[in-house]
Amino acid sequence: MPFLQNVTRGRGIPTERLVEVSQHYLLFGGKSPINDQCRSLLSALTNELRNRGIELPLYWGNRNWNPYLDDELRAIHRDGHRRVLAVVTSAYPSYSSCRQYRENLFDAAQDTEVQIDRIRHYANHPGFVAASVDASLTALQTLGDLADDARLVFVTHSIPLTMAQTAGPMPRSPTGGYVDWHTVVAAEITDRVSEHRGRRHESDLVYCSRSGPPNQRWLEPDINDHLRQLAADGVPAVVAVPIGFVSDHMEVVYDLDTEAAATAEECGLAFARAASAGDHPAFVSGLVDLMVERAAVARGEQPARPVVNAGKVGWYECWTDCCPNLREPGRPTLCEVAG
């Protein structure tokens, strides 16, 4: 509960909802799986850097639990470092997946002399996409004879509609950058999986983990509602691909592996879940590529900035009006430029 209270502080989430969600965690040892997954990613990044002959100290700080970000920034300062490159474990533009982290970085850097840069948004980077393609193909194999007729259901965290519509810099599309980026990534993975298997797989983008008040509009459809509709339409099998998540944390292991899997079983729908990017070698290598790229930009160079087909290059610094904080307008952030 203390972790959930940290995550949802200031959002008006009813206590009853937090109690309900806490029961999900109790099914998995009573704790979030995020920390163990962060340790795994940190180890993989350390090895990848060393394999490239790059010796860098790596620190890890959380927004909502130990080790806290502000403690890590103070440790960085005490250790004598003054320039930091942030690798955020969130790949898309929106308030909750980008600007909120930059607000936290601003707060944590206060009373230090540490300058913080960050890598760009990376959901459409080839490394992230390659990891999801591999995971989708592996999941399809588990469906046996049903694989050829399986539908790919791409899943991400639902957010309030107002937050989605204001995601990304102006000018924005009607749906905003959050949905647009997911749409591009889902289309690219679908094309690559279909090409690899020699047949066309249909796909959809759906949402999970809504947690706001009932009178607030959030992105839809919910994955469970969508699975019921697919079953009614005669679709025999699905692969849930969690492209909105970097690792298999609670929104994946409960909302998909437990809840959505149960919905599929009730509907008679064969169900498989693709792994998240996690510590997949292509993803880890891609993150290091992004770190090296950002360092080159800081030196005044113009490195290649690869993205998948139809993708936009992510931002090192976001515009002032990008992904606004609708509850606290004007709250200061790092990695921002006037625009």
N, C-alpha and C positions, 0 to 999 in steps of 0.2 A: 504493500500500500504506500509506503513512503516514496518508492520509485514512481509509482503511478501518479501520486500527488505532484511530484516534481514535473513529470511529463505534461500534465494537464493544467498546471497552475495558471490562473487567470483566464481560463477558457470557458468557465461556467458549466463544467461537466458535473452532473448530479453525483452525489456520493454513492447512490445506489448503483450507478453504472460502473463506478470504480470497483465496488465490491464484486460486481458481476465479472468484470475483467480479471480481477485478482484470482478468481477461481480458475481461469485459464492457466495462469502461471503455476498454480498448485498442481496441475496435471503434469508439469514438467520440472518437478523438483523445487518449486517455489521461488524461482528466480528467472530473470531474463537470460536468454542464451547469448545476448549481444556481446558481453565481455569476452567470453571464450572465443567467439568468432573474430573479435577485434584482435585478440592475441595471436590467432592463427594468421590473420592478414598481416599483422605487424612482422611476424616471423618471416612470412613469404616475401614481403617487401625488403626486409633486411638482407635476405639471401640474394634476391635479384640485384639489389644495388651492389653487393659485394662481388657477384659474378661479373658485373660490368666494371669492376675496379673503382667503384664510387664508395668512399667512406664518409658516411653522414650519421650523426646521432639522430635517432628517431624517438619521438615522444608521443604519448597517446593520452588524450583528454576527452572526457565525456561531457555532454550537456547536463545529464540528469542523474548520474550516479558516479561513485568512485571508479577510477580516478577522475576527479573533476577538472574541467578545462582551466579554471582560474588557478588551481594548485599547480598544474603542469606549466602554465606560463610563468609563474613565479619561480619554479624550478629551472626552467630554461634561462631565465634572467640570472639566477644565482650561479648557474653553470657557465656564465660568461657569454652566452649567445645573444646576438642582437638582430639577427635576420632570420625569419622563420618562413617556411613555405607550408601552407595548410593544405592537407589532402582531406577533404570532407567526404564522409561515407554516405553521400547523398548525391545523386547524379543529375537531377533535373532542376530547372528553374521554377520557383514558386516562393511564396513567403515562407512556408514551413520547411521547405527543402533547400532553401538558399539564404534568403535575407535573414531569417532567424539565426542561422549559424553565424552570419557576419555580425549581427548584433551581439551575440555571445562572445565572439572573438574581440570585439571592441571593448566589452566590459572586462574581459579577462586580461587584456593588455594594459589596463589602467594601472598606474603606479609602477610601470616597467618602462624600459627603454627599447622594447622589442618592436621591430617593424615586421608586419605580417603581410605576405603576399599569398596567393592561392592558385591552385591549378584551375583550369576552366571547367565548366560543366562538361561532363564526359559520357552521358548516356548514349550519344551517337558516335562515340569513339569506336574504331574497329575492334579494339581489345574487349570492351564490354559486350559488344554485339556478338563477337565470336564465341565468348563464353556461353551466351544464351542459346546460340545456334547448336553448339555441342550438347548442351543440356537438353534441349528440345528433342534432338535426334535420339539421345539415350532414352528419354522418357517414352518416345514413340515405340521404341523397340520392346518395351515392357508390355505393350498392348497386343502383341502377337498378330493374329489375323485381322484384328480390328484397326490396326495402325493406318492402313491405307485410307480409311474413311474417317479418321479422327480429325477433329477440329482443334485448332490452336486457340486457346483462350488466354490472352495476355492480361495480367492482373497487376494493378497498382493500388496505392493507398488513395482512397477517396478523400477529397478536400472540399471545403465549402465552395459553392459555385462562384461567389464573389471573389474568392481567393484565386480560383482557376482563371477567371476572366481577366484579372489584373496581373497575371504571371507573365514575366518577360518585359522587355522595353517597348516603348511606343515606336511605331504603330503596331498594335496587336491585332491578331485575328479575333473573331467573335468568341472563340473558345479559349484563347490565351495560350501562352507558351507551354504550360504544363501539359495540356492535352495534346498540343501540336507535336511536341517532342516525343511523347509516348507513341503517337500515331506513326511517326517516321520510323522509330525503332521497331515497332511491331511489324510494319510493312517490310522492312529490310530482313528481319528474321524469318518472316513467312516466305519471302522470295527465296532466301538461301536454303531453308529447309525443303521447300518444294523442289528446288533445282537439284538438291542432293538426292532426294528420294525419287525423282523422275515423275512426280505427279503433283497436282495442285492441291494444297491444303487451304481450306477456308479459315479465316481467323476473325477474332473480335477483341475489342478492348473493354475490360470491365473493371470494377472497383471493389475494394473490401475495406473493412475496419472503420466504417463510419462511427464517429463518437460524439457528434454535436447534438444540440437540442433538437427535438422533433420539428420545430417550426422553421428551422434553417435548411435551405436547399443545399444538397451536396451532390457531387458528381455521381451519376448512375449510368448503367445498371449495376446493381449489386451482383456479385458473382453467383450467389445462391439463386436469386431470381432468374438469372440468365441460364444457369444450368437446367432449371426446371423448364424453361422455354425451349431450350435445345432438345431436351428429351421429348417434349410434346411435338416438336417438329420432326422427330424421327432420327436425329443425330445419334449414332451408336456409341461414340467414344470422344473423349476430350483429353487434351493435355493442357494443364494450367501452367503458364509460364510467368513467373513473378518478376517481370522486367522493372517494376517500380522499386525493387528492394535489392540492396547490395549483398545482403546475407540472409540466412534462414532464421530470422528472429521471430518474435511471437506472432506477428501478423501473417507469417508464412506457416509456421508449424502448428498454430491453432486454427487461424482463419481459413487456411487452405487444406493442410494435411488432415485436420480433424473435422471442422465444420463443413467445408465445401465437399470433402470426400464423403461425408455422411449424407449430404444432400444428393450427390450423384448416385450413391448406392440406393437411396430411397426411390430415385427416379429410374433405376435400372440402366444407368449410364456408366459405361466403363470410364475409369478416371485414372490419370497419372499426373504426377507433378514434376516439372523440370526443376533442377537445382538452380538456386540463385548464383550470381557470379562468384561469391565467396572468395576462395583463394585459387581459383582456376588460373593456370599459368598465363593464358592470354590476357586475362583481366589484370593480373599482377604486373605483367610486362607492360601493359598499356598504361597503368598508373605511373610506372617509372618513366615511360616515354613522355607522359604529360609533365612530370616533374622536371625532366631534362629540358623539355620544350619551354617551360616557364622560366627556367634559369637562363636559357638562351635569350628570351625576350628581355629579361632584366639587364642583360649585357648589351642590349641594343641590336641584337641580331633579328633576323626574320626567318625562323625555322618553319618547316612544313607543319601544318596543323590539320592532320587528317580527320575526316568525318565520313560516315557512310553516305551512300547516295541520297540526295535530297536533304541531308542534314545541314543545319546551320552551325558554324563554329561558335562554341560557347565563349563566355566572357570571363576575362581575368578580373575585371572591375565592372560592377553593375551600375546602371544609370540610377540617378536619385529617385526617379519615379517608377523604377522597376520593382515589381512584386511588393507594393506598399504594405506597411504595417497598418492595418485598418483600425486596430484598437489603440495604438500609440503612434499616431502620425509624427514624423520628425525624430523618432528615436535614432540615435547615432549608430552608424555601422562602420565597418572597415571595408576595404576593397570596393570603393564607390567613387564614381565620377559624376559631375554635373551633367544632366541630360534631360 
